[in-house]
Amino acid sequence: MARSKLLKADVLSVNCPSRQILDHISSTWGSLILVVLLERTFRFSELRNKIEGISEKMLAQTLQTLEQDGFVLRKAYPVIPPKVEYSLTPMGKSVAKHMQELTLWIEKNLAQITENQKKSSKKTKQN
């Protein structure tokens, strides 16, 4: 039996696959999908309605990517009309909790961040 070679992860290395995974979970749509799926299992249309601004194409692509990474479970039912549900795997729940903490931190600090942005914008215009 062949042993699989363990990869040493180095997210700072341009050639490390961990960087691509980081991109999948930290993208706007990836992180929002993960956070929403922490609530419960959703159907595609429910996710599309819940996450304002996401197109059907982007939702489908992002769900497929997160499923390939092992974060999202897609369950299709053999019924007409088609019924497909999306939920988090245990690994998906683990990473989604971290993304949720980040989104809560952003919401908590939003006023200060936007104030900093305004100050920075004024400085740029003055120069």
Short mmCIF file of the C-alpha atoms (twelve columns), coordinates in Angstrom:
data_MODEL
# 
_entry.id   MODEL 
# 
loop_
_atom_site.group_PDB 
_atom_site.id 
_atom_site.type_symbol 
_atom_site.label_atom_id 
_atom_site.label_alt_id 
_atom_site.label_comp_id 
_atom_site.label_asym_id 
_atom_site.label_seq_id 
_atom_site.Cartn_x 
_atom_site.Cartn_y 
_atom_site.Cartn_z 
_atom_site.pdbx_PDB_model_num 
ATOM 1   C CA . MET A 1   0.000   0.000  0.000   1 
ATOM 2   C CA . ALA A 2   1.465   3.318  -1.051  1 
ATOM 3   C CA . ARG A 3   1.661   6.066  1.504   1 
ATOM 4   C CA . SER A 4   0.481   9.450  0.413   1 
ATOM 5   C CA . LYS A 5   3.107   12.141 0.731   1 
ATOM 6   C CA . LEU A 6   2.147   14.685 3.369   1 
ATOM 7   C CA . LEU A 7   2.358   18.249 2.160   1 
ATOM 8   C CA . LYS A 8   3.948   20.815 4.401   1 
ATOM 9   C CA . ALA A 9   1.573   23.748 4.322   1 
ATOM 10  C CA . ASP A 10  3.005   27.232 3.910   1 
ATOM 11  C CA . VAL A 11  0.306   29.753 3.059   1 
ATOM 12  C CA . LEU A 12  2.974   32.388 2.401   1 
ATOM 13  C CA . SER A 13  4.427   30.297 -0.425  1 
ATOM 14  C CA . VAL A 14  2.981   31.131 -3.835  1 
ATOM 15  C CA . ASN A 15  3.055   27.458 -4.855  1 
ATOM 16  C CA . CYS A 16  1.360   26.042 -1.762  1 
ATOM 17  C CA . PRO A 17  -2.208  24.754 -2.297  1 
ATOM 18  C CA . SER A 18  -3.138  26.188 1.099   1 
ATOM 19  C CA . ARG A 19  -3.134  29.651 -0.472  1 
ATOM 20  C CA . GLN A 20  -5.868  28.622 -2.903  1 
ATOM 21  C CA . ILE A 21  -7.942  27.188 -0.058  1 
ATOM 22  C CA . LEU A 22  -7.470  30.422 1.890   1 
ATOM 23  C CA . ASP A 23  -8.793  32.278 -1.140  1 
ATOM 24  C CA . HIS A 24  -11.853 30.005 -1.284  1 
ATOM 25  C CA . ILE A 25  -12.854 30.569 2.346   1 
ATOM 26  C CA . SER A 26  -11.834 34.215 2.668   1 
ATOM 27  C CA . SER A 27  -13.429 35.476 -0.533  1 
ATOM 28  C CA . THR A 28  -16.494 37.631 0.046   1 
ATOM 29  C CA . TRP A 29  -18.901 34.992 -1.244  1 
ATOM 30  C CA . GLY A 30  -17.082 32.022 0.283   1 
ATOM 31  C CA . SER A 31  -17.022 33.526 3.755   1 
ATOM 32  C CA . LEU A 32  -20.660 34.679 3.573   1 
ATOM 33  C CA . ILE A 33  -21.858 31.253 2.414   1 
ATOM 34  C CA . LEU A 34  -19.962 29.558 5.238   1 
ATOM 35  C CA . VAL A 35  -21.390 31.943 7.840   1 
ATOM 36  C CA . VAL A 36  -24.960 31.547 6.550   1 
ATOM 37  C CA . LEU A 37  -24.708 27.745 6.499   1 
ATOM 38  C CA . LEU A 38  -23.793 27.812 10.199  1 
ATOM 39  C CA . GLU A 39  -27.455 28.669 10.825  1 
ATOM 40  C CA . ARG A 40  -28.924 25.547 9.207   1 
ATOM 41  C CA . THR A 41  -29.291 23.591 5.976   1 
ATOM 42  C CA . PHE A 42  -30.386 25.741 3.016   1 
ATOM 43  C CA . ARG A 43  -31.706 25.191 -0.477  1 
ATOM 44  C CA . PHE A 44  -30.038 27.050 -3.350  1 
ATOM 45  C CA . SER A 45  -32.812 29.627 -3.732  1 
ATOM 46  C CA . GLU A 46  -32.815 30.286 0.017   1 
ATOM 47  C CA . LEU A 47  -29.081 30.997 -0.057  1 
ATOM 48  C CA . ARG A 48  -29.491 33.273 -3.076  1 
ATOM 49  C CA . ASN A 49  -32.214 35.237 -1.275  1 
ATOM 50  C CA . LYS A 50  -30.318 35.365 2.025   1 
ATOM 51  C CA . ILE A 51  -27.019 36.650 0.582   1 
ATOM 52  C CA . GLU A 52  -27.814 39.966 -1.077  1 
ATOM 53  C CA . GLY A 53  -25.923 40.768 -4.253  1 
ATOM 54  C CA . ILE A 54  -24.718 37.275 -5.163  1 
ATOM 55  C CA . SER A 55  -25.539 36.091 -8.671  1 
ATOM 56  C CA . GLU A 56  -26.802 32.575 -9.355  1 
ATOM 57  C CA . LYS A 57  -23.611 31.815 -11.279 1 
ATOM 58  C CA . MET A 58  -21.333 32.991 -8.462  1 
ATOM 59  C CA . LEU A 59  -23.374 31.137 -5.839  1 
ATOM 60  C CA . ALA A 60  -23.218 27.911 -7.864  1 
ATOM 61  C CA . GLN A 61  -19.462 28.256 -8.497  1 
ATOM 62  C CA . THR A 62  -18.662 29.078 -4.886  1 
ATOM 63  C CA . LEU A 63  -20.796 26.237 -3.516  1 
ATOM 64  C CA . GLN A 64  -19.109 23.824 -5.921  1 
ATOM 65  C CA . THR A 65  -15.654 25.006 -4.854  1 
ATOM 66  C CA . LEU A 66  -16.486 24.758 -1.144  1 
ATOM 67  C CA . GLU A 67  -17.918 21.281 -1.754  1 
ATOM 68  C CA . GLN A 68  -14.738 20.195 -3.569  1 
ATOM 69  C CA . ASP A 69  -12.669 21.487 -0.635  1 
ATOM 70  C CA . GLY A 70  -14.769 19.411 1.762   1 
ATOM 71  C CA . PHE A 71  -16.446 22.310 3.577   1 
ATOM 72  C CA . VAL A 72  -19.955 21.992 2.121   1 
ATOM 73  C CA . LEU A 73  -22.163 18.943 1.676   1 
ATOM 74  C CA . ARG A 74  -24.541 18.944 -1.300  1 
ATOM 75  C CA . LYS A 75  -27.515 16.608 -1.007  1 
ATOM 76  C CA . ALA A 76  -29.690 16.102 -4.099  1 
ATOM 77  C CA . TYR A 77  -33.070 14.418 -3.736  1 
ATOM 78  C CA . PRO A 78  -34.521 12.301 -6.590  1 
ATOM 79  C CA . VAL A 79  -37.733 14.312 -6.892  1 
ATOM 80  C CA . ILE A 80  -39.397 16.563 -9.435  1 
ATOM 81  C CA . PRO A 81  -38.949 19.479 -9.266  1 
ATOM 82  C CA . PRO A 82  -35.319 18.980 -8.241  1 
ATOM 83  C CA . LYS A 83  -34.515 19.526 -4.584  1 
ATOM 84  C CA . VAL A 84  -30.934 20.190 -3.503  1 
ATOM 85  C CA . GLU A 85  -29.825 21.140 -0.006  1 
ATOM 86  C CA . TYR A 86  -26.518 22.508 1.230   1 
ATOM 87  C CA . SER A 87  -25.042 22.115 4.696   1 
ATOM 88  C CA . LEU A 88  -21.650 22.285 6.359   1 
ATOM 89  C CA . THR A 89  -19.417 19.283 6.919   1 
ATOM 90  C CA . PRO A 90  -17.666 19.029 10.309  1 
ATOM 91  C CA . MET A 91  -14.606 20.680 8.759   1 
ATOM 92  C CA . GLY A 92  -16.865 23.341 7.234   1 
ATOM 93  C CA . LYS A 93  -18.407 24.064 10.636  1 
ATOM 94  C CA . SER A 94  -14.947 24.431 12.113  1 
ATOM 95  C CA . VAL A 95  -13.778 27.015 9.577   1 
ATOM 96  C CA . ALA A 96  -17.183 28.755 9.446   1 
ATOM 97  C CA . LYS A 97  -16.993 29.479 13.175  1 
ATOM 98  C CA . HIS A 98  -13.755 31.383 12.571  1 
ATOM 99  C CA . MET A 99  -15.292 33.280 9.662   1 
ATOM 100 C CA . GLN A 100 -18.293 34.125 11.837  1 
ATOM 101 C CA . GLU A 101 -15.976 35.529 14.523  1 
ATOM 102 C CA . LEU A 102 -14.320 37.686 11.876  1 
ATOM 103 C CA . THR A 103 -17.632 38.976 10.500  1 
ATOM 104 C CA . LEU A 104 -18.874 39.758 14.015  1 
ATOM 105 C CA . TRP A 105 -15.626 41.621 14.732  1 
ATOM 106 C CA . ILE A 106 -16.078 43.659 11.544  1 
ATOM 107 C CA . GLU A 107 -19.673 44.525 12.460  1 
ATOM 108 C CA . LYS A 108 -18.619 45.490 15.992  1 
ATOM 109 C CA . ASN A 109 -15.818 47.750 14.731  1 
ATOM 110 C CA . LEU A 110 -17.522 49.058 11.593  1 
ATOM 111 C CA . ALA A 111 -18.035 52.610 12.887  1 
ATOM 112 C CA . GLN A 112 -14.346 53.013 13.747  1 
ATOM 113 C CA . ILE A 113 -13.216 51.449 10.479  1 
ATOM 114 C CA . THR A 114 -15.422 53.714 8.360   1 
ATOM 115 C CA . GLU A 115 -14.232 56.737 10.347  1 
ATOM 116 C CA . ASN A 116 -10.619 55.719 9.640   1 
ATOM 117 C CA . GLN A 117 -11.456 55.380 5.948   1 
ATOM 118 C CA . LYS A 118 -13.004 58.865 5.855   1 
ATOM 119 C CA . LYS A 119 -9.933  60.383 7.543   1 
ATOM 120 C CA . SER A 120 -7.620  58.612 5.122   1 
ATOM 121 C CA . SER A 121 -9.708  59.715 2.145   1 
ATOM 122 C CA . LYS A 122 -9.577  63.360 3.295   1 
ATOM 123 C CA . LYS A 123 -5.775  63.179 3.659   1 
ATOM 124 C CA . THR A 124 -5.443  61.761 0.159   1 
ATOM 125 C CA . LYS A 125 -7.609  64.522 -1.339  1 
ATOM 126 C CA . GLN A 126 -5.590  67.225 0.463   1 
ATOM 127 C CA . ASN A 127 -2.309  65.958 -0.968  1 
# 
